[in-house]
Amino acid sequence: MNGEPTKADPDFLRRLKVLVVEDSAEMQRLLTALLASMGIGHVVVALDGERGLAAFAAECPDIIITDGAMTPMDGFEMTRRIRASGAGQAANPDVPILMISGHAGRENVAYARDQGVTDYLVKPLSAEMLYEAIVAAVSRPIHFVETPGYRGPSPRRTLDARRADT
């Protein structure tokens, strides 16, 4: 990383539990290495949305980083189900969810937002972009709304794709 994009407390980052939901072994290794370089203390990896849901319930992560396109359950459906899960369960349905995708189109970002994604990061990732997104997600909570059939960040909020080149 060039410089220090934020003044995040390294002890805070060390205490974070991050769930990475990614079906590509290469991206799993990259994300795990980037998180370790940031001093993130605990990383749990799941291979798809179904396993991600199980890990969410079992591990109670502080933040989730997920790919959008996976089978049998993609990151969009997993996000929707996490947001719909009851607040009475051990895991926090308001957990920040960062989606990583190669699709930067406005319709993709809007769809992710509408499923409850907190932030949308476009591949290729940079360490700085990921770091800034994590710090923003855990330090500046987003207002959540609850309506019939939806629970999550306000669907009216603006969500722009983060890109490493901007």
C-alpha positions in Angstrom: 0.0 0.0 0.0 1.2 3.5 -0.7 1.0 5.6 2.4 -1.7 5.1 5.0 -5.2 5.5 3.5 -6.7 5.7 6.9 -5.7 5.7 10.5 -7.1 2.3 11.3 -5.9 0.8 14.6 -3.7 -2.2 13.8 -5.0 -3.9 17.0 -8.6 -3.4 15.7 -7.7 -5.1 12.4 -6.0 -8.0 14.2 -9.2 -8.7 16.1 -11.4 -8.7 13.0 -12.9 -12.0 11.8 -13.3 -12.0 8.0 -15.3 -14.5 6.0 -14.1 -14.9 2.4 -16.6 -16.6 0.1 -14.8 -17.3 -3.1 -14.8 -20.4 -5.4 -11.5 -19.6 -7.2 -8.5 -21.0 -5.4 -6.3 -18.3 -6.9 -8.6 -15.5 -5.6 -8.8 -17.2 -2.2 -5.0 -17.2 -2.0 -4.8 -13.6 -3.1 -7.5 -12.4 -0.7 -6.0 -14.4 2.2 -2.5 -12.9 1.5 -3.9 -9.4 1.2 -5.8 -9.7 4.5 -2.8 -11.2 6.3 -0.6 -8.3 5.0 -3.1 -5.9 6.6 -2.8 -7.6 9.9 -6.3 -9.2 9.8 -6.2 -11.8 12.6 -8.8 -14.4 11.6 -9.8 -15.4 8.1 -12.4 -18.1 7.3 -12.8 -19.3 3.7 -15.9 -20.8 2.1 -16.1 -22.1 -1.4 -19.6 -21.0 -2.4 -22.7 -19.2 -1.1 -24.1 -22.3 0.6 -20.9 -22.9 2.5 -20.7 -19.2 3.1 -24.1 -19.2 4.8 -23.1 -22.1 7.0 -19.8 -20.3 7.9 -21.7 -17.1 8.6 -23.9 -18.8 11.1 -21.0 -20.8 12.7 -18.3 -18.2 12.8 -20.2 -14.9 13.3 -17.8 -12.8 11.1 -17.2 -9.1 11.5 -17.1 -8.7 7.7 -17.8 -10.8 4.6 -15.9 -10.6 1.3 -17.7 -12.5 -1.4 -17.5 -13.1 -5.1 -20.7 -12.5 -7.0 -20.6 -15.4 -9.5 -20.5 -18.9 -7.8 -22.4 -22.1 -8.0 -24.5 -23.6 -6.6 -25.4 -20.4 -4.7 -23.9 -17.1 -5.8 -22.9 -14.2 -3.6 -26.0 -12.2 -4.4 -28.3 -15.0 -3.1 -26.1 -15.5 -0.1 -26.2 -11.8 0.7 -30.0 -11.7 0.4 -30.3 -14.7 2.7 -27.9 -13.2 5.3 -29.9 -10.0 5.3 -33.2 -11.9 5.7 -31.8 -14.0 8.6 -33.3 -13.1 12.0 -31.5 -10.7 14.3 -32.2 -13.1 17.1 -29.6 -15.6 15.8 -26.0 -15.4 16.9 -24.6 -14.1 13.6 -25.2 -10.4 12.8 -27.4 -10.0 9.7 -26.2 -6.4 9.5 -22.6 -7.6 8.9 -20.8 -5.5 6.2 -20.7 -7.4 3.0 -18.1 -6.5 0.3 -18.7 -8.0 -3.1 -15.9 -8.5 -5.6 -16.7 -8.8 -9.2 -15.3 -8.5 -12.7 -18.6 -6.9 -13.8 -18.6 -3.2 -13.4 -21.8 -2.3 -15.2 -24.3 0.0 -13.4 -27.0 -2.7 -13.5 -24.6 -5.2 -11.7 -23.8 -2.7 -9.0 -27.5 -1.7 -8.6 -28.5 -5.4 -8.3 -25.8 -6.0 -5.7 -27.0 -3.0 -3.7 -30.6 -4.2 -3.9 -29.6 -7.6 -2.5 -28.0 -5.8 0.5 -24.3 -5.5 -0.4 -22.4 -2.8 1.5 -19.7 -2.1 -1.0 -18.8 -3.3 -4.5 -15.2 -3.8 -5.6 -14.3 -4.3 -9.3 -11.5 -6.7 -10.2 -8.6 -6.4 -10.5 -8.2 -5.5 -6.8 -5.5 -3.5 -5.3 -4.4 -3.9 -1.7 -5.2 -0.2 -1.0 -8.7 -0.5 -2.4 -9.5 -3.5 -0.4 -8.0 -2.0 2.8 -10.0 1.2 2.3 -13.2 -0.7 1.7 -12.7 -2.8 4.8 -11.9 0.1 7.1 -14.9 2.1 5.7 -17.3 -0.8 6.1 -16.4 -1.5 9.7 -15.9 2.1 10.9 -18.8 3.8 9.2 -21.9 1.6 9.5 -24.6 2.0 6.9 -28.3 2.7 7.9 -30.4 -0.4 7.5 -34.0 -0.6 6.5 -36.5 -3.4 6.9 -39.5 -3.8 4.6 -41.5 -6.9 3.6 -39.1 -9.0 1.6 -36.0 -6.9 2.2 -33.6 -6.1 5.0 -30.4 -4.3 4.4 -28.8 -1.0 3.4 -31.3 1.4 1.9 -31.9 0.4 -1.7 -32.2 4.1 -2.4 -28.6 4.8 -1.4 -26.0 5.4 -4.1 -23.5 2.6 -4.5 -20.6 3.1 -6.9 -18.2 0.4 -7.9 -14.8 0.8 -6.4 -12.0 0.5 -8.9 -8.3 0.2 -8.4 -7.5 2.6 -11.2 -9.6 5.5 -9.9 
